[in-house]
Amino acid sequence: MTRWSRSAFLAATGAAALTPRGVLAQQWPSSKAIAKQVRDEFLHAWNGYKRFAWGYDEVLPISGKPKDFFVQGHSFGLSVIEAMDTLYVMGLDDELQACVAWLKAHLDFDVDGNVQMFEAVIRMVAGLLTGYYATGERFLLDGAKDLADRLLVCFTKSPSGAPYRYANLKTGAVSDPKSNLAEIGSNILEFGDLSRLTGDAKYVNASMKAYETVMAKRSDIDLLGADFDIEKGEFIGTDDVAPDEPVDSFYEYLWGGWQMLGNAQARDWYFLLTDAIVKYKPQQIAGNLWFRTVDYRTGKPTADTTSSELAAFYAELIAKSGYRQIGEAFYDSWTSILDKYQLIPEVIDYAAGSVVDPKYWMRPEYPNSSFDLWFLTHDQKYRSTAYRYFEALRTYCRMANGYTVLTDVRTRPMTQGDYFPAYAFSENFKYLYLMFADSPRFDGARYYLNTEGKILRGMKA
């Protein structure tokens, strides 16, 4: 398997020397002071949620209303579940105990409604597991197992082993066979943990069968498509959009299967696919590294030169898996977008240098890369750029009753929307806090977070 050196990578891609961007020149506060700022802003967002939507999935902070996420007319307390490990590492024990008390009284998955398996696994199964690790409350582990058992029908009722997208939690009915790589392959961390904790291999076996189904359909050059018909067991279309959505966390979880679970097959699949990505997909535009869309059968580029912010996570993934120069270069490309707009818009056209979708939906992938690259390299650049991101977040997304999304990052002031996604309680603020806090409850040398920022390894008592 190839391990690209910086010089070999530059020669192979025809790139000019890549230089870091966006490092703060001015003085900025101490790490301890920044950690306090981040914690204070998390509490500001959290208090807005508690004021208007306590116990509901999410909050609309401007209109002051709650919002259901999975099933209209029913909330699972998604924000409560998402926040628990963040509250723990921030030392907000009274808030954590309030979450535990609410869940003890209300946690129930016997709901007659169709729930998206992917979102339920990475957010609620993972959130309950990390809540269990933080508190030792057995009912949280039991809740994670109950939910996972209700979602397993997506796998067991599939003719191919790749999961259906939706399950009715009460009836066990499944629906929507037109899926994608991220939704098919982002469960081995949570299911692997459940198999370890319960001694029942059915969870991790379901994950591995789903991977096997997809890997059997890879092309002769070891690339994958994006969308997949789980009933036919075939790709839909020919575009390979990696590392962008809707395939992003498929690759992330293969690496995690090796790093967290020691699964050698997941490791081998990860390197097989990543070596092909590195061979066929890098593209240099104005000195920045991007990953182009190609035909997965031939490796030939398509006309698509767009990328969503969700792809920014790949900088940390590819760097920590042995392709460090590529990851650092990709991070610098996204930093150039941060330089230009202060917050990264939802979708850009990197070739045209333009914005396709100007909203900022509190996406956490850029600070996710800052976080992991900081712990990998301890290069001050990653703290500096993360602090610039935090300052923009505080300037433009903060409002009287919490934080909210933006509908246009090009306007000044940026135009605010009316929505706070629950994942921001699990991701953005946590990444930023742990980069600066030196928290005694987090092991920065031995950690693993899932794609939703849940600390599956690395919490300390």
N, C-alpha and C positions, 0 to 999 in steps of 0.2 A: 504494500500500500504506500502511496506517495506521501511524503512529508515535504511540503514546499519550503524551501529557504526563501528569504526575501529576494535575493538576486535571481533565483530560478523562476520565481513567480513573476517578477517584473519582466524578465526576458521572454517568458512564455506568453504573456499578455500584451507585450509591446508597450508597457506602461512606462511613463516617466517616473522619477522618484516621487514618492508619496510623502507629504509632510503633514504633521498634525495641525489641526485648526482649532480655533475657539478657546485656547487656553487663556484664562483671565490674566491680564497684565496688572490690574489694580489689586490692592490689598483687599482681603475678604476676611470675615470673622474666623475665630478659632473653630476647630472641629467641634468642640463641646458646645459652643454658642450656636453653631449651625444645627446640631442635633436638637437643641432646645427649640429653635425656630421651627424645625420640621415637626416636632412633637406638638408644639402649640397649634400649628396649622392643621395637623391631623385632628386634634381635639375640636377645632373650630368647625371642621367638616362633620365630625362625629356628633357634635352637639346639635347641629342643624338637622341631621337625620333623626336624632332622638326627639327633637321638638316636634317635627311634623310627621314622622313615619315610623316611630319605634315599633318593632315587631313586623313591619312590612318588608317586602323585598328591597325596595329602593325608594328614593325621595326625589321629588321635583322641588328644589329648594326655593325657586322664585315664586311659584304659585302656592307653595306651602302645602303640597299634597303628597300622599303616598302613591307608590306604583307597584303593581305586580309584575314579575318578570317571566315566570314559567307558565303559569295558568291564570288566565284572566278571571278575576273574582276570588283568587286564593293566593295568599302569600305564605312562603315557607320561612320567612325571616332570613332571607338571603344575606342581607348586610350584616346581621348579627353573626351568622355562620362565617362569613368572609373575614370579619374583623378580629376574630379571637386570638390568632397567633400574633397579629400586630400589636394588639393590646398587651399581650404577655411580654413581648420583647421590649416594649416601651415602658414597662413597669406600671401600667394603668390597671392595677389589680381590682379596684372597686368596679371599674367599667366591665372588666372581664367577668367578674362574679355576677353582675347584672345580666350579662349575656347568658351565662350558665343557668341562672334562675329562670329566665324567659324560656330557654330551650327545654328545660325540665318540665315546664308547664305546657308547652305548645308543640314540641317536636312530634310530627306525625306525617308519614308519607303514604298513608292509606287514602289516597286522593284520586278521584275519578277525573283524570285529566291527562292529556298527552304532554310528556316532558321530554325535552331534547336531551338525549343520553350524554352527548359530549359535554354540554354545559353543566349538567347535573354531576358528572363525575369530577371534572376539574375544579368545580366550585363547591359543591355541597359534600360529596364524599370526601374530597380532600380537606375541606374546611372542618368537617367533623373529626377527621383523623388528627389534624393538627391541634384542634381544640382538646382532644383527648391527650395528646402529648403534653400540652401546656398545663392541663388541670388534673389529669388522672381520673377524670369523671368517666366511669365505665359506660354510662348511658350514651355518651357521644360515640364511642366505638360501636356500640350496639346499633345506634342510628345509622352510622356509615354502612354497616353490614346490611341492615334492613333495606336501605336505599339501593345499594349495589345489587342485592338479590332481585329487587324489582326491575332493575335495569338490565340484568343479564339476559332477559328474554330477547333483547335486541340482537344478541349473539347466538343464543341457542335456537331461535326460530329462523335464523338466516340459512338459506340453502348453501351459501358459500363459506360461512364463518365470519365474514366481514359484517359488522353490525348494521341493523336498521337505524335510522336517525332518531325515531321517537318510540317511546313506550308509554302506555297507559299504566300508571302506577298501581291502580286498583284491579283492573281487569287482565292485565298482561298482554293486551293487544299491542301489536307493533305496526309501524307505518313509515312510509317514505324510504324506498330502496335506493334513491338517487343521492349518493353521499359523496364524500371527498376524503382526501388522505388525513387531514387533521382530525376529523370526526371519527374516522376508523381507527387511527393509531395513537390516540392520546389518552391511554388508560392504563398502561402497564405499570406506571408508578403507583397509582392508587390501588389497583387490583393486586399488584405484587405485594404491597404493604399489607393488604387484607389477607392474602394467602399466608404471609409470614405471621401475622398476628392471630389468625384463626386456625392455622394448620390445614386449611382446605385449599388445594391447588386449583379448584375450578375457576377462580378469578384470574390468576395469571395465565392459566391455560387458554382461557377465552381470548386474552390479549394476544398471545402468541399465535393462535390460529388465525386471527384477523391479519396479523403481519404476514403470515405465510401465504394467505390468499392474495394479498397485494404483491408481495415480492415475486410470486410465481408469474406475474404479468408484467414484470419489468422488461424493458426492451433489450435488444442484443448489446446495447452500449450502456446498460445499467442506469438508465433514466426512467422516471416514473411520470405518468400523467397526473392530473389534478383531481378530476371527478371520476367517480366509480359507481357502476351499477352493481349493487351487492347481490342481486338475484341472478343476474347473468354472469357475474364474476369477471367483468370486463371494464376497461376504462371507457369513459365517455369523452370523446374529443382527443386531441393529440398534444395539447399545450402542456409543457412542463414549466410551471411558474415558480418553482423553488428558488429562494426560500420564502416567498410571499404566501399570503393566504390564498386559497384555503388548504395549503399543505404544510404550513410552517411547523406546527408542533409535532407532526409525524416524525420528523427528523430529530427534534429535540427529545422526544421520548425514547427513540432508539438509543441515543447516547445515555439518557437517564437509566434505561434498563440495564446498561452495563455499569454505569457509575454507582447507582444506588442498590441494584439487585445482584450485580455480578453476573449478568446473563451474557455469556460469550457470543451466543447467536445474534443478539441485538447489537453487540459491538461490531461483529463482522458485517452485518447488513449496513450499519451506519457507515463504516469506512468504504464499503463497496459503492454505496450511493454517493457519498461525499466526494470520493475521488472522481466520479463521473461529473458531478456538479462543477468541481474545480477545473476539469478538463474542458467542458463545453460552454459554461455559462458566464464567466467573468467578462466584463466589458468596461473599458475606460472611456469616460466622457469628461472632457475638460479637467483632466487630472484626478477625477474621482472614480472609485471602483463601484460598479453596480453588477447585478446579476440579471442577465437578459432572459426573456421567455424564449424557449426553443421547442421544436418538435421533438417529443421524447423518443420517437422512433429513429430519428436521424441525427439529432443534435443541431440541426440547422435553425438559425435565428428566425423568429417571426417579426412582424412589424410592431409588436407591442413593446413600448418603452416606458410603461407606467410601473410604479411601485407604490404599495401602501406603507404606512408607518409601521404596520405589523411586522414587516420584514426586518426592521432594525434590530430585533432580538438576535438575528443570526450572527452579528458581530461577536457576541460573547460565546455563542455555541461553537462556532467554527474555531475560534481562538483557543478555547479551553480544551478542545479535542485534538489539538496538535497542529493546527494551521494558523498559528498566532499572527503572522504578518498579514494574512488575508483578513482576519477578523479586525485587526487594528486599522487597516486601510478602509474597511467597510464602515467602521465606526466614524472615521474621519469624514466619509462621504455624508453620513447623516448629520454630523456636526455642522457641515457646510449649510445644510438646510435649516438647522437651528439658528445659525448665524444670520441667515437671510430673513427668517420669519419670527424668530424668538421662541415660537412653539411649532412643532412639526405638523403640517397639515395632513389630513387623512390619506390623500392620494396625490402623488406628483408624477409628472412626466420628466424623467431625469435627462432625457436627450434634448427636449425642448427647453428645459429649465423653467417649467411652468407648473402651476397648481391645477390639478384636475378636480379635486374635492377639497374645499378650503376649510372644512370644519376640523376642530380639535376635540375629540371625544374622550378626553382624559386617558388617551392611550399610554400604556406604561413601557412599551418595548425599548425606547431609547434609554430611559433611566435603568431598565433591567440590564442592558448592556453596560452602562456605566458601572453599575454595581458589581457585576461579575468580573469585568475587566479590571476594576480596582483591586478586588481580592486576588485576582490572578497575577497582576503585575506590580501593584502598589505604585503605579505611575501617577503622579499628582495631576496629570492631565484629566484623568477620569473624575476626580473629585471636583476639579475646577469647572469642567463642562456640566457636571451634574448640578453644581450650585447655580450656574447660569440658568439651567432649566428650571430649578426650583424658584428662582427669583421671578422668572416669567410666569410660572404657574401661579405664584402668589399675587403677582400684579394683575393678571388678566382673568383668572378663574375664581378668585375669591369674591364673595359677595356677603351681604349682611347676615344671611342665615346659612352659611357654609361655603361650599364650592360648587361650581357648575361647569358644564361643557361650553364650548365656543362654536358658533356657527360659521365664523369667518376669521381666520388668523391674519388676513391681509389688511383689515380695517384698523384704524387707530382712533379710539380704543378698540380692541377686538370685540366683536359682537357676541354677547353671551346668549346661550340657550337656556333651557330650563330642565336640567336632568343631571343627576349625579349617579354614575354607575357604581354598583356595589364593589366591582373589582378594584376600584381605586382605594378602598379601605384595606385591601389585601396587598396591593402592589406599589403604586407610586410612592406613597409616603413611607412605606416599609423599606424599599430600596434606598431611598435617600437617607432615612434615619440610620440604618445599619452601616452605611458608608462612613458616617461621621461619629457615631455614638460610642463605639467601643463597648457595646452593651454586654454586661456580664451574663446575660441570658442567651447569647448567641455565639456559636463557635464558628468564627470566620475561616478557620482552617479545615473544617470538616462539616460542610453543609450541603444540602441539596434541596432546591425549591422546585415545585412543579411549575407548569406553564402559567398558573394563576398566582404565583408568588407565595404558595403555601409552604411553610418550612417543614418538610417531611423528614429531614435530617438536620441536626445542628442546634436544636433548642437545648439550653442548659438550665438546670434547676437553680 
